[in-house]
């Protein structure tokens, strides 16, 4: 199993100061080596502080390309859109000229839109210098939720695609997500979350690889170092 670094912080402020430094360092290495760097971004409220700190940092942002790890199939200006979060908190101030690849097409659903999004992803400089992931209390990462057929397909090593439409039940919004293959096409994976309950889920996922804990597939692989950034 790959090396997993666990960074635990007494405060969220300390966490984000260190995470910002590590993100800028890794992206800087990518720009230095290839002239361009790329990063996949987690959605949700947790990374917002990081994105604001990034936007305020002096950096060669015009040579960085961002994309979300997953997206709800809603309009880019919808309050639930990860793209809206990223544009409003990261792609501004000093980072206004950074590149961005949207995972939302004009197709009626993510299944029919998957092929167009796939072609967009292929144009991002690979491997990603950083993949930033959050984790839910159910062990999901990106939009790889346990118990879904689309998740099981996207976690399969033999599945060739970089993204997958995720159909959800009831009133849940359908999504599109990067597959395991895509998430592991990276130099570094940074895993960011808070709280004891999630840490317990993480510790369980380290012990066993199980489809009921999709994050375990990120941890039980041999190619990409994983660093956990955690605070209470």
Protein Blocks (a to p, Z undefined) as FASTA:
>chain_A
ZZddddddfbfklmmmmmmmmmmmmmmmmmmmnopacddddedjklmmmmmmmmmpccdf
klcccddfbdcdddfkbfklmklmmmmmmmgcjllmpccddfbdfbfbfklmmmmmmmmm
mmpccddfbdcddddfkopahjlcghiaklmmmmpmklmbfbdcdddehjbccdddddfk
lmmmcfbdcdddedjklmmmmmmmmmpccfklmmlmmmmcckbccdddddZZ
